Amino acid sequence: MLSDEVVKKLAVMPVFQANCKALAGELRISQADAQQELLLELIEHRLTEWSEEKVVAAIETEEPALGWRVHYSRKDVARRKHHADRAENDLVEELGVANDHSRQSVVVEPDVEQGKVEQIDPDVLRALDMAPSMFSNHQTKDWVQSLLTNGKQDTMLAFHQSDRQFNNKLRNVATYCNSHRDRSISYQRQEQAQHQAKELAILDGWNQLMADPDTTDTDIQVWIALHRRYVEPLVNKSGIRYQGLVINAFCRAPNLDKYRLANLLAHQYEQLKEVENIEQC
């Protein structure tokens, strides 16, 4: 349970005030009543797993994860007030639609033959993993990528190599990679930092949506469409049940799956920020 002092700090946050005003308008109640409803929803549901120290830190830094919890708490309160009698029926209808769509959807897995490079020594494979970031020669890059993706036989065929030529190339590439390990690690770190920066920029856009009390399911659908290549792999590995609806028809997805997506993206953001903070130390 949060102390009165922390609750007061929470109640004056800009994101809380904006969602409180929006809730009062949606339910046609006073600002004071809307504030009470929103605070109760946060305290009793969406902040139950947060310690008081974490809540205080989130308030002080205006943590986006806290912002989306406020946003969805407002949606929860409004939904219960408007649809108390129909909630179960609506959910059944949504699940029925989702089931129809899920039967029509097809998940395409990468067509990768298992064991294509299993005959190559593991130490050599680890060295090859570093190669694409180390070589400026495009032919060598393409050769390594072909080996890792297609295997030995296809690579020999594509690059017109005999078995002896292939083994000599493999040995030379692996030797070079191992002898330039420090350079490779530096490249990998640079690439990782660039990737993290791009990912954080995408998630910052999500956080802005969650901080806006006027954000609709349509707004979220547009955001998902713009960042589909980022969102889809995350959704595929998550506990979201009706993945096709979340990606393609967010407004018709079950509320539970909508919350799971919000939780997933908030968790992803928090992890990235933790890594960023550790690297800056």
N, C-alpha and C positions, 0 to 999 in steps of 0.2 A: 504494500500500500504506500502511495506517495504521500509525503508530508504536505501540509497546507501551503508551506512556502514554495515548494516545487510546483504544486498545482497552480498557484497564482502566477508563477513565471510562465508556465505552459499557456495559461489563459490570455496572456498579453502578447504572445508570439504573433507576428504578422500573418503567418500561414494559418494559425488557429482562428484569428479574428476574421480573416477572409472567408474561411469555411463556415464559421459561425453565422456570419451575415447571410451566406448563401443558404444555409440550412433554415434560418428564420424565414427567408423568402419562400423556400420550397414548401415548408409546412405551415406557413402563415401563423407563426407564433412569435412571441417577443424575443428580443435579442438575449435577454436573461435566461429564458427557458431553453433557447437553442444552445446557449453556452453550457447550461447544466446537462442537457442531453449529450452533447458532444464530449464533455469531460467524463461523464459516467461511462460512455462507450469506450473511450480511450483507457481509462483506469481499469475497467472491469474486463476488457477484452484485448485490445491491441497492444497494450503496454504491460501486460501481466508477466511476460518473460524478461522484461527489462528491469535491471536494478535501478534504484534511485540515482546512483552515481552516473549510470549510463544516460538516464533521461536528462539529468542536469547538463552533462557534457554535450548532449545532442541539442539542447536548447541554446547553449552558449555558442555553439558552432553552426547553428541552423542546419543541422544534419538532414540531408534529403530523405533518409530512411524514416525520420520522424515525420517529415512533411507528408509522405505518402500514407503513413498510418493515420494522420489526421484526415487526409482526403478520403480514404476508404471508410473511416469511422463515420464521417458524414453520410456517405452513401448507404452505409448499413442502417443508420438511424432512419433516414428518409425512406428506404425500402421497407423497413418494418412498419413504419407508420402508414404508408400508402397501401401496402399489399399484405397486411396481416392475415386476411381471410383467404387470399388467393395464392399465397407463397408456395404452398406445396403443389398445387395444380400447375402453376407456372413452371416450377422446377421439373415436374414430370414431362411437360410439353417440350421444354428445352432439351431434356435428356433424350426424348424421342427423336427430335430433329437431329441432335448430335449423333445418335446411333445410326440414323439413316446416312448421314454424311460420312461417318467413319467407315461404313461398309463400302462406300463408293471410293474412298480415298485409297491410294496405293503408296506405300512407303518403299522407295527405291534405295537399296543398299549398294554401296560401291562393289563393282564386280572385280574383286581382287582375289587372285588365286593364292591359296595358302601355300607357304613353303617355297616360294619362288627363289628366295635367296638364302634358304636355310643351309646350303652347302658352303656358304661363305663364313669365315671365322667371325665370331661376335665382335672381337676387338676391331676387325677391319670394318664391320658395319658401323660401329660407333664412330670410327674415323670418317667414314663416308657421310654420315649424318651432318658433319660439319662442313663438308666440301662445297655445297652450293654458295655459302657465304664467303668462301675464301678465294675462289678462282675468278679471275676476270675474263678468262678464255671461255667463250660461250659454248664451244664444242665440248670442253671438259665438263662444264656445268650440265649440259644436255646429256652427256654420257652417264654421269653419276645419277642424275634424275631418272634416266631410263632404267638403270640397274636397280635402283631402289623401288621403282614402280612396276617395272615389267619383268625383271629377272635377267639372269645371265643369257639364256638362249636368245631371247628377243633382242637383247642389247647387241649381242654378237652379230645377229642378222641385220639389224638396223645400221650398224656402224661398219659392216663388212669386215669383221675381225675373225681371225682363226682363234683356236683355243689358246695358243701360245701368246698371240697378240693381246687377247683379253686379259690373261693372267699377268702379263707384264704391265699393262695399263693399270690394272687393279692394284698391283704392288706399288707402283710409282705414286699413284694418287693417295693411297693409304699412308705411305711413308711421308709424303709431303704434309698431309693433314696432321699426322702425329707430331711432326717436327715443328709445326706452326700452331700448336695447340693454344698458346696464349693469344695469338692474333685471332684465332677462331672464336675463343671465348669472348673476346672483346666485341667481335662482330655480332655474336649471338645476343649479347647483352644490349647492344644498340638496337638490334631488331626487336628484342623483347620490349625495350622501353618505348619504341615507336608504336608497337602493337598495343601496349597498355594505354598509351596516350590517345590512340584512336578509339579504343574501347571506352575509356573514360569520357571522351567527347560525346559518344553515342549515348551513354548512360546519363550524362548531364542533361541531354535533351529529354530523356524520360523523367528525370527528377523535376524538370521545369513543368512538365505536364502534371505531375503529381502535386506540385505546389500551387497549381492554378485551380481554384474551386469550380471554375466553369468548364473544366476539361470533360469531354463527353467520350462515350465509347467510340464514336466516329473519329475523334481526334486520335485516340489510341490506335485505331485501325490504320489510319494514315501513317502514324509513326512506325508501326510494325511493317507496313508495306515499304517504307523508305529504308528500313534496316532489316529486311527479311533475311539477308545472308548472315547477319549476326544473330538474330533472334531464333531462327529455325533450328540450328544445331543445339542451342541451349534448351529449347522446348523438347526436342527429341530425346534429350537425356534426363528430363525432369519427371516429376510425378504427375504431370498434367495429363488428365485422362483423354480429353477430346482435343487433341493437338491440332487437328485440321480446322476446327471451329475457331480456336484461339488465333491461329495464323490468318485464316481467310475470312472469318465472319465473327469478329470479336464480340459484337453486340449480341450475338445469339449463343455465345459460349456460356456454360453454367457459371454462376457466380463463384463457386468454389475454384474453378479453373482460372478465373480472372484473378482471384486473390493469390493463387499459386504463382501465376506469372509475376505479379507485383512482388511477392516474396522472393522469387528467383532473381529478379533483376536487382532488388535491394541488396540481397546477399552477395551477388556478383560485384556490385559497386563497393560494398564494405570490404570485401576481400582485396579488391584492387587498391583501395585507399590504404589498407593495412600494409600491403606490399610496398606501395609508394613511400609510406612513412618510414618503413624499415630501411629502404634503400637510401633515404635521405639522411639517416642517422650516421 
